[in-house]
Amino acid sequence: MSIMSESVRIVACPTCKAEVRWEPQSRYRPFCSERCRLIDLGQWASETYRVPAEEDSPPGEAPPTH
């Protein structure tokens, strides 16, 4: 029998860039801590982070021209 070594993926915390092991024991992954997770959540809540979006035209209507 051969034993395969498991490689654990290491990612950077999106907030502070600390190394985080990507495994079930890493409670806040991809963040390193609850503090970094809450900082990120606050950025979304204050609309500092935004996802660009385009408005869809209702069915049957032509898209607006700019």
VMD Tcl script that builds the backbone (N, CA, C; Angstrom):
set m [mol new atoms 198]
animate dup $m
set s [atomselect $m all]
$s set {name element resname resid chain x y z} {
  {N N MET 1 A 0.832 -1.184 0.000}
  {CA C MET 1 A 0.000 0.000 0.000}
  {C C MET 1 A 0.878 1.248 0.000}
  {N N SER 2 A 0.507 2.189 -0.789}
  {CA C SER 2 A 1.241 3.442 -0.773}
  {C C SER 2 A 0.368 4.515 -0.134}
  {N N ILE 3 A 0.986 5.328 0.636}
  {CA C ILE 3 A 0.264 6.424 1.297}
  {C C ILE 3 A 0.508 7.689 0.490}
  {N N MET 4 A -0.592 8.289 0.056}
  {CA C MET 4 A -0.486 9.521 -0.719}
  {C C MET 4 A -0.495 10.697 0.252}
  {N N SER 5 A 0.435 11.582 0.065}
  {CA C SER 5 A 0.444 12.754 0.922}
  {C C SER 5 A -0.602 13.739 0.427}
  {N N GLU 6 A -1.371 14.225 1.362}
  {CA C GLU 6 A -2.397 15.200 1.012}
  {C C GLU 6 A -1.769 16.586 0.989}
  {N N SER 7 A -1.995 17.291 -0.093}
  {CA C SER 7 A -1.512 18.666 -0.133}
  {C C SER 7 A -2.687 19.580 0.188}
  {N N VAL 8 A -2.465 20.473 1.090}
  {CA C VAL 8 A -3.506 21.412 1.506}
  {C C VAL 8 A -3.293 22.701 0.738}
  {N N ARG 9 A -4.342 23.168 0.130}
  {CA C ARG 9 A -4.279 24.421 -0.623}
  {C C ARG 9 A -4.125 25.585 0.349}
  {N N ILE 10 A -3.226 26.489 0.027}
  {CA C ILE 10 A -3.018 27.698 0.824}
  {C C ILE 10 A -3.518 28.887 -0.007}
  {N N VAL 11 A -4.376 29.699 0.588}
  {CA C VAL 11 A -4.897 30.887 -0.088}
  {C C VAL 11 A -4.560 32.117 0.745}
  {N N ALA 12 A -4.605 33.267 0.133}
  {CA C ALA 12 A -4.364 34.528 0.839}
  {C C ALA 12 A -5.695 35.074 1.352}
  {N N CYS 13 A -5.709 35.494 2.594}
  {CA C CYS 13 A -6.895 36.136 3.171}
  {C C CYS 13 A -7.204 37.369 2.317}
  {N N PRO 14 A -8.451 37.510 1.836}
  {CA C PRO 14 A -8.784 38.661 0.997}
  {C C PRO 14 A -8.598 40.010 1.693}
  {N N THR 15 A -8.642 40.036 3.009}
  {CA C THR 15 A -8.537 41.287 3.748}
  {C C THR 15 A -7.102 41.651 4.083}
  {N N CYS 16 A -6.374 40.725 4.731}
  {CA C CYS 16 A -5.030 41.067 5.218}
  {C C CYS 16 A -3.907 40.337 4.493}
  {N N LYS 17 A -4.259 39.451 3.591}
  {CA C LYS 17 A -3.301 38.685 2.770}
  {C C LYS 17 A -2.517 37.631 3.554}
  {N N ALA 18 A -2.896 37.307 4.785}
  {CA C ALA 18 A -2.240 36.239 5.552}
  {C C ALA 18 A -2.539 34.899 4.882}
  {N N GLU 19 A -1.666 33.930 5.057}
  {CA C GLU 19 A -1.885 32.607 4.487}
  {C C GLU 19 A -2.959 31.865 5.276}
  {N N VAL 20 A -3.887 31.234 4.539}
  {CA C VAL 20 A -4.984 30.487 5.144}
  {C C VAL 20 A -5.008 29.102 4.515}
  {N N ARG 21 A -5.051 28.075 5.353}
  {CA C ARG 21 A -5.161 26.712 4.849}
  {C C ARG 21 A -6.614 26.465 4.452}
  {N N TRP 22 A -6.836 25.972 3.215}
  {CA C TRP 22 A -8.187 25.719 2.710}
  {C C TRP 22 A -8.556 24.286 3.079}
  {N N GLU 23 A -9.128 24.140 4.270}
  {CA C GLU 23 A -9.541 22.838 4.774}
  {C C GLU 23 A -10.698 23.035 5.742}
  {N N PRO 24 A -11.452 21.977 6.029}
  {CA C PRO 24 A -12.626 22.117 6.899}
  {C C PRO 24 A -12.316 22.716 8.267}
  {N N GLN 25 A -11.118 22.509 8.794}
  {CA C GLN 25 A -10.773 23.054 10.098}
  {C C GLN 25 A -10.578 24.567 10.075}
  {N N SER 26 A -10.418 25.138 8.895}
  {CA C SER 26 A -10.241 26.596 8.764}
  {C C SER 26 A -11.633 27.235 8.793}
  {N N ARG 27 A -12.057 27.588 9.971}
  {CA C ARG 27 A -13.431 28.012 10.225}
  {C C ARG 27 A -13.885 29.214 9.380}
  {N N TYR 28 A -13.013 30.172 9.136}
  {CA C TYR 28 A -13.429 31.414 8.464}
  {C C TYR 28 A -12.977 31.490 7.014}
  {N N ARG 29 A -12.502 30.383 6.442}
  {CA C ARG 29 A -11.942 30.429 5.094}
  {C C ARG 29 A -12.896 31.100 4.127}
  {N N PRO 30 A -12.484 31.910 3.217}
  {CA C PRO 30 A -11.111 32.189 2.841}
  {C C PRO 30 A -10.434 33.227 3.734}
  {N N PHE 31 A -11.124 33.683 4.775}
  {CA C PHE 31 A -10.544 34.679 5.668}
  {C C PHE 31 A -9.734 33.987 6.752}
  {N N CYS 32 A -8.787 34.707 7.348}
  {CA C CYS 32 A -7.946 34.124 8.397}
  {C C CYS 32 A -8.624 34.183 9.765}
  {N N SER 33 A -9.598 35.083 9.921}
  {CA C SER 33 A -10.234 35.258 11.229}
  {C C SER 33 A -11.620 35.867 11.064}
  {N N GLU 34 A -12.372 35.837 12.150}
  {CA C GLU 34 A -13.692 36.474 12.128}
  {C C GLU 34 A -13.548 37.971 11.886}
  {N N ARG 35 A -12.511 38.580 12.432}
  {CA C ARG 35 A -12.280 40.017 12.253}
  {C C ARG 35 A -12.174 40.362 10.763}
  {N N CYS 36 A -11.349 39.616 10.026}
  {CA C CYS 36 A -11.196 39.894 8.592}
  {C C CYS 36 A -12.498 39.634 7.839}
  {N N ARG 37 A -13.248 38.606 8.253}
  {CA C ARG 37 A -14.534 38.313 7.614}
  {C C ARG 37 A -15.504 39.466 7.824}
  {N N LEU 38 A -15.540 40.022 9.035}
  {CA C LEU 38 A -16.450 41.132 9.330}
  {C C LEU 38 A -16.022 42.424 8.634}
  {N N ILE 39 A -14.739 42.642 8.492}
  {CA C ILE 39 A -14.263 43.818 7.751}
  {C C ILE 39 A -14.766 43.739 6.309}
  {N N ASP 40 A -14.642 42.556 5.692}
  {CA C ASP 40 A -15.104 42.374 4.312}
  {C C ASP 40 A -16.615 42.580 4.217}
  {N N LEU 41 A -17.366 42.009 5.155}
  {CA C LEU 41 A -18.820 42.176 5.165}
  {C C LEU 41 A -19.197 43.654 5.274}
  {N N GLY 42 A -18.471 44.386 6.108}
  {CA C GLY 42 A -18.720 45.820 6.260}
  {C C GLY 42 A -18.477 46.589 4.975}
  {N N GLN 43 A -17.478 46.166 4.197}
  {CA C GLN 43 A -17.208 46.821 2.914}
  {C C GLN 43 A -18.390 46.639 1.957}
  {N N TRP 44 A -18.977 45.440 1.949}
  {CA C TRP 44 A -20.154 45.204 1.103}
  {C C TRP 44 A -21.354 46.000 1.625}
  {N N ALA 45 A -21.545 46.015 2.945}
  {CA C ALA 45 A -22.704 46.702 3.537}
  {C C ALA 45 A -22.656 48.208 3.303}
  {N N SER 46 A -21.442 48.782 3.295}
  {CA C SER 46 A -21.314 50.218 3.069}
  {C C SER 46 A -21.237 50.566 1.580}
  {N N GLU 47 A -21.377 49.541 0.739}
  {CA C GLU 47 A -21.330 49.675 -0.719}
  {C C GLU 47 A -19.982 50.154 -1.230}
  {N N THR 48 A -18.910 49.905 -0.457}
  {CA C THR 48 A -17.562 50.172 -0.950}
  {C C THR 48 A -17.250 49.186 -2.071}
  {N N TYR 49 A -17.686 47.935 -1.886}
  {CA C TYR 49 A -17.571 46.917 -2.932}
  {C C TYR 49 A -18.881 46.901 -3.695}
  {N N ARG 50 A -18.788 46.795 -5.007}
  {CA C ARG 50 A -19.998 46.752 -5.831}
  {C C ARG 50 A -19.795 45.783 -6.976}
  {N N VAL 51 A -20.869 45.182 -7.411}
  {CA C VAL 51 A -20.846 44.309 -8.569}
  {C C VAL 51 A -21.507 45.072 -9.702}
  {N N PRO 52 A -20.787 45.281 -10.812}
  {CA C PRO 52 A -21.400 46.025 -11.913}
  {C C PRO 52 A -22.576 45.248 -12.496}
  {N N ALA 53 A -23.598 45.965 -12.871}
  {CA C ALA 53 A -24.788 45.338 -13.435}
  {C C ALA 53 A -25.372 46.232 -14.510}
  {N N GLU 54 A -26.018 45.599 -15.451}
  {CA C GLU 54 A -26.744 46.330 -16.484}
  {C C GLU 54 A -28.218 46.055 -16.290}
  {N N GLU 55 A -29.028 47.083 -16.471}
  {CA C GLU 55 A -30.464 46.888 -16.337}
  {C C GLU 55 A -30.979 46.140 -17.543}
  {N N ASP 56 A -31.833 45.165 -17.286}
  {CA C ASP 56 A -32.457 44.413 -18.368}
  {C C ASP 56 A -33.728 45.131 -18.799}
  {N N SER 57 A -33.999 45.094 -20.096}
  {CA C SER 57 A -35.250 45.659 -20.594}
  {C C SER 57 A -36.348 44.639 -20.393}
  {N N PRO 58 A -37.547 45.094 -20.059}
  {CA C PRO 58 A -38.673 44.147 -19.954}
  {C C PRO 58 A -38.878 43.436 -21.286}
  {N N PRO 59 A -39.371 42.200 -21.272}
  {CA C PRO 59 A -39.605 41.477 -22.524}
  {C C PRO 59 A -40.484 42.280 -23.490}
  {N N GLY 60 A -40.112 42.293 -24.743}
  {CA C GLY 60 A -40.882 42.998 -25.746}
  {C C GLY 60 A -40.490 44.450 -25.944}
  {N N GLU 61 A -39.645 45.007 -25.114}
  {CA C GLU 61 A -39.195 46.383 -25.257}
  {C C GLU 61 A -37.775 46.411 -25.787}
  {N N ALA 62 A -37.500 47.414 -26.580}
  {CA C ALA 62 A -36.163 47.586 -27.126}
  {C C ALA 62 A -35.240 48.121 -26.032}
  {N N PRO 63 A -33.990 47.707 -26.037}
  {CA C PRO 63 A -33.059 48.247 -25.035}
  {C C PRO 63 A -32.863 49.744 -25.239}
  {N N PRO 64 A -32.627 50.508 -24.168}
  {CA C PRO 64 A -32.432 51.944 -24.310}
  {C C PRO 64 A -31.169 52.247 -25.086}
  {N N THR 65 A -31.225 53.319 -25.875}
  {CA C THR 65 A -30.044 53.744 -26.614}
  {C C THR 65 A -29.431 54.932 -25.891}
  {N N HIS 66 A -28.122 54.944 -25.839}
  {CA C HIS 66 A -27.429 56.025 -25.120}
  {C C HIS 66 A -26.790 56.963 -26.067}
}
mol reanalyze $m
mol bondsrecalc $m
mol representation Tube
mol addrep $m
